[in-house]
Amino acid sequence: MIEIGDLVVIHKAPFNERNLFVYQNGDIGIVRGMSGSYSACVVMLFKDFNDYHIPISYMKKMEAPC
């Protein structure tokens, strides 16, 4: 379950190159809020420090390998 404050990587987005939505697979960010019925999150991407509404199905939570 993805929660506010989690570090996430864009993983299953249909975008592998620049696109209208700016984000693409491999981008890393931090969850800053939940949007609507929890089908999307507000994520600040580290590549430009802007917030984006990204579907949860496009993200994977990053966890420590311990």
Wavefront OBJ file of the C-alpha trace (Angstrom):
o trace
v 0.000 0.000 0.000
v 1.403 3.372 -1.008
v 1.183 6.095 1.658
v 2.119 9.764 1.979
v 5.884 10.098 2.392
v 6.754 6.938 0.453
v 9.536 6.987 -2.114
v 8.212 5.668 -5.447
v 9.486 4.924 -8.932
v 7.338 5.230 -12.061
v 7.240 1.644 -13.222
v 4.367 0.625 -15.501
v 3.480 3.866 -17.264
v 2.897 3.539 -21.015
v 5.420 6.343 -21.536
v 9.107 5.547 -22.102
v 9.933 8.916 -23.665
v 8.934 12.580 -23.207
v 5.172 12.986 -23.400
v 2.291 15.290 -22.536
v 2.260 14.138 -18.891
v 6.012 14.851 -18.360
v 6.658 11.735 -16.253
v 8.031 8.505 -17.685
v 9.190 5.083 -16.521
v 12.205 5.280 -14.243
v 11.374 8.673 -12.700
v 11.666 8.785 -8.894
v 9.571 10.876 -6.531
v 7.954 11.172 -3.135
v 4.220 10.865 -2.450
v 2.851 14.155 -1.102
v -0.868 13.376 -1.098
v -3.674 11.132 -2.208
v -6.044 12.187 -4.965
v -9.749 11.454 -5.236
v -10.723 7.874 -4.471
v -7.085 6.838 -3.907
v -6.666 5.785 -7.544
v -3.933 8.419 -7.984
v -1.306 10.148 -5.860
v 0.206 13.598 -5.863
v 3.894 12.890 -6.437
v 6.784 15.352 -6.395
v 9.274 14.095 -8.978
v 12.935 14.667 -8.180
v 13.818 15.449 -11.802
v 12.070 18.851 -11.675
v 10.627 19.115 -8.127
v 7.076 19.637 -9.465
v 3.916 17.855 -8.286
v 2.013 15.517 -10.615
v -1.152 13.447 -10.251
v -0.042 9.937 -11.185
v -2.189 6.762 -11.125
v -1.149 4.304 -8.430
v -0.999 1.524 -11.024
v 1.939 3.362 -12.660
v 4.054 3.332 -9.477
v 6.060 0.951 -7.364
v 7.074 1.664 -3.766
v 10.833 1.698 -3.213
v 11.946 -0.178 -0.103
v 15.272 -0.747 1.600
v 16.895 -4.079 0.632
v 17.547 -5.172 4.234
l 1 2 3 4 5 6 7 8 9 10 11 12 13 14 15 16 17 18 19 20 21 22 23 24 25 26 27 28 29 30 31 32 33 34 35 36 37 38 39 40 41 42 43 44 45 46 47 48 49 50 51 52 53 54 55 56 57 58 59 60 61 62 63 64 65 66
